[in-house]
Amino acid sequence: MEQFLENAKSASRVLATMSGSERNRILREMAQALRNNTTNIIAANTIDMQIALDTNLSSSLKERLMLDAKRIDNMAVAIEEIAALKDPVGRVIEGWVTDANLKIEKVSIPIGVVGIIYESRPNVTSDTAALCFKSSNGCVLKGGKEAEHSNNAIAQVLQNVLTDNALPKELIALLPDSSREGVAKLIRMDKYVDLIVPRGGEALIQFVSQNASVPVVKHDKGLCHTYIDKDANINNAIAIALNAKVQRPGVCNAMETLLIDAAIASDILPKLKEAFDEAKTQLKGCEKTQSFIHVALASDDDFNTEYLANILNIKIVEGVMSAIEHIVRFGSGHSEAIITENISAAEQFLNSIDAACVYVNASTRFTDGGAFGFGAEVGISTNKLHARGPMGVEGLTTYKYKIYGQGQIR
């Protein structure tokens, strides 16, 4: 493990002297290489999908795991979009001259070696590798065992592009020991690894956070809410709520709880139920909700659950403050939304909710690197320090001060 990480650290230094245009050219080659190897990648993914079937992997995880030609092309497009972004490295963030006539520049630089631990989705392999390469970081990737064959195939394609360009393949490295013990070693190797990004289930995040000596940017669970205010446009509210839950239920930015202002509950709930019944959504509700529509009773445990499935909690609240109080109690700091035409209510919600992304009249499904214009993301950070929300190339940089003098002494 130590030798492997030492090689990754050495490889990352190679990028420090490479121009942004050269990195972009290589990224575009990676995108085309993915397209050229679509058949091989799908063949590897088919093995993973069969194992998932044999081991009764959940439907939401199988949906994340599956690759087809369209998804592989989307992976390639994401890399091309990353290549088209402004170079995040070497940017003068600010500059000034001191009283001693020292010229100081605050300049963006790569973090170094980034360890990324993730589950299920093999597209994360290419997304994160490309983001790290764009920002001149080496990466050590630890995907889930359920996607092992897919991840290996994708990494091999990207590594071949590196070696074809006389670059060390260790710039994009898969962790050789993918066991729990291997992860435990990785997150304590602060001599070689500069940042750990865990994205996955609650148990994984907790394990990494509690055991790492390497700095961690958490990509925690998404307990996302949508609040429909009494001054909402009802048609917009139904369309947004439906999209937030059913468009792709198995992802972290999908809504898990829908909050309804009591003033409009009798009018909107039957319409919402009709829409969600058509989408085959399993509904649970508070006792007040049950007085308007037929649903199972939702408990506090339900309101604290990230379903990652087509299941939705509904709760009736007494206005915007009551909605905020519920989100403060149960939210995970990921993405929250209010549907309203009332500017005061919208601003109160925006200013009171402490989450990475807070929406007015839009679906929480937009919390995504691609949707934000980042090309892709390493994950959705629920941290408050260093990076928050969709973590793109800028989140993979830090800075240093360059100081120019003419012989000054103090």
Secondary structure as UniProt FT lines:
FT   HELIX           2..14
FT   HELIX           15..17
FT   HELIX           20..36
FT   HELIX           38..54
FT   TURN            55..56
FT   HELIX           59..65
FT   HELIX           69..83
FT   STRAND          92..97
FT   TURN            99..100
FT   STRAND          103..110
FT   STRAND          113..118
FT   HELIX           123..134
FT   TURN            135..136
FT   STRAND          138..142
FT   HELIX           145..147
FT   HELIX           148..164
FT   TURN            165..166
FT   HELIX           169..171
FT   STRAND          172..174
FT   HELIX           180..186
FT   TURN            187..188
FT   TURN            190..192
FT   STRAND          195..199
FT   HELIX           202..211
FT   STRAND          224..228
FT   TURN            230..231
FT   HELIX           234..246
FT   TURN            249..250
FT   TURN            252..253
FT   STRAND          255..261
FT   HELIX           262..264
FT   HELIX           265..278
FT   TURN            279..280
FT   STRAND          282..285
FT   HELIX           287..290
FT   TURN            291..292
FT   STRAND          296..297
FT   HELIX           300..303
FT   STRAND          311..317
FT   HELIX           319..330
FT   STRAND          335..339
FT   HELIX           343..352
FT   STRAND          357..360
FT   HELIX           364..366
FT   TURN            369..373
FT   STRAND          380..381
FT   STRAND          389..390
FT   HELIX           393..396
FT   STRAND          397..404
//
